[in-house]
Amino acid sequence: MNELLINLENTDQLQFWGANNDHYEMLKKAFPKLKIIARGNEIKAIGDETELASFKNKIELLVNHLDKYQKIESRDVEAILGSKGLIKQHLEKNEKSTSGDVIVFGNHGLLIKARTANQRKMVDSIANSDILFAIGPAGTGKTYTAVALAVRALKNKEIKRIILTRPAVEAGESLGFLPGDLKDKVDPYLRPLYDALDDMIAPEKLKLYLENRTIEVAPLAFMRGRTLDNCFVILDEAQNATDLQLKMFLTRMGPNAKFIVTGDVTQVDLPKKAQSGLQNSLRLLENIKGIDTIYLSGEDVVRHKLVKQILKAYGDIQ
């Protein structure tokens, strides 16, 4: 008798096993010749070598499905445990039903989509450009779309790491008066990036990614002196970066990297004596091949319907 041990440490256990362990029971019925034991994050199977090889293959298909779609239902398990033809038919049906503007599958199968014309332009642009500037007012989804594109690249193994950064600039408050150490002080300024990640990656996996630095969220100042390669890098709130900071950031780029710079030129929080470098960067870099700029507008606002009216009242959009 042979024994196989499979570790599911980075897999959502509740989703994988189903309500009341329904998927576990389906596994046992599909492989009656094997003794299958599930404990914690591990599955142990005992039996014939050929059966174990088939069992391992099915588990990998189940894990891959859950990793891609962030959920797995009984009908998915039934199809994957079935014949090759049934698996192929099921996968094709899934692809067809979720095709279109879906960028990535978020938690519990949440569909993260490009919801406006300019968000779709961002998706198309990053496929052909290595640096993308996404410029627009609040609520246009520029940061959320950028993070979704980064998560998709990571899931597709196009890159090894995601780096999300922002200038740690106060918007009416002072960092120095906040309690805690440096991380405690700057994390609130990076919260919108964490919020987007929370929608797109299962909590256990996100925690692991942050711990092993597969995903890094850090203030812009922490980028100095680094070469960022094999990664997808997003600079958010770039209107709060100076000329020198933007030059420093853009020149961190390694040979295999994608950069997205997002900003809103109507919301500069820099001190009065400091000048935003974003518009100057847009002017200097506009004719360089491989660098693209997408301008989002009031038509792209995807928050509450009143947000568009508020932006109009303040003169940020027409």
Secondary structure as GFF3:
##gff-version 3
##sequence-region A 1 318
A	DSSP	beta_strand	2	7	.	.	.	ID=ss1
A	DSSP	alpha_helix	13	17	.	.	.	ID=ss2
A	DSSP	three_ten_helix	19	21	.	.	.	ID=ss3
A	DSSP	alpha_helix	22	30	.	.	.	ID=ss4
A	DSSP	beta_strand	35	39	.	.	.	ID=ss5
A	DSSP	beta_strand	42	47	.	.	.	ID=ss6
A	DSSP	alpha_helix	49	69	.	.	.	ID=ss7
A	DSSP	alpha_helix	74	81	.	.	.	ID=ss8
A	DSSP	alpha_helix	84	97	.	.	.	ID=ss9
A	DSSP	beta_strand	102	105	.	.	.	ID=ss10
A	DSSP	three_ten_helix	107	109	.	.	.	ID=ss11
A	DSSP	beta_strand	111	113	.	.	.	ID=ss12
A	DSSP	alpha_helix	117	128	.	.	.	ID=ss13
A	DSSP	beta_strand	131	135	.	.	.	ID=ss14
A	DSSP	alpha_helix	142	155	.	.	.	ID=ss15
A	DSSP	beta_strand	161	166	.	.	.	ID=ss16
A	DSSP	three_ten_helix	175	177	.	.	.	ID=ss17
A	DSSP	alpha_helix	182	200	.	.	.	ID=ss18
A	DSSP	alpha_helix	203	211	.	.	.	ID=ss19
A	DSSP	beta_strand	215	219	.	.	.	ID=ss20
A	DSSP	three_ten_helix	220	223	.	.	.	ID=ss21
A	DSSP	beta_strand	231	235	.	.	.	ID=ss22
A	DSSP	three_ten_helix	238	240	.	.	.	ID=ss23
A	DSSP	alpha_helix	243	250	.	.	.	ID=ss24
A	DSSP	beta_strand	257	263	.	.	.	ID=ss25
A	DSSP	alpha_helix	278	285	.	.	.	ID=ss26
A	DSSP	beta_strand	291	295	.	.	.	ID=ss27
A	DSSP	three_ten_helix	298	300	.	.	.	ID=ss28
A	DSSP	alpha_helix	305	313	.	.	.	ID=ss29
###
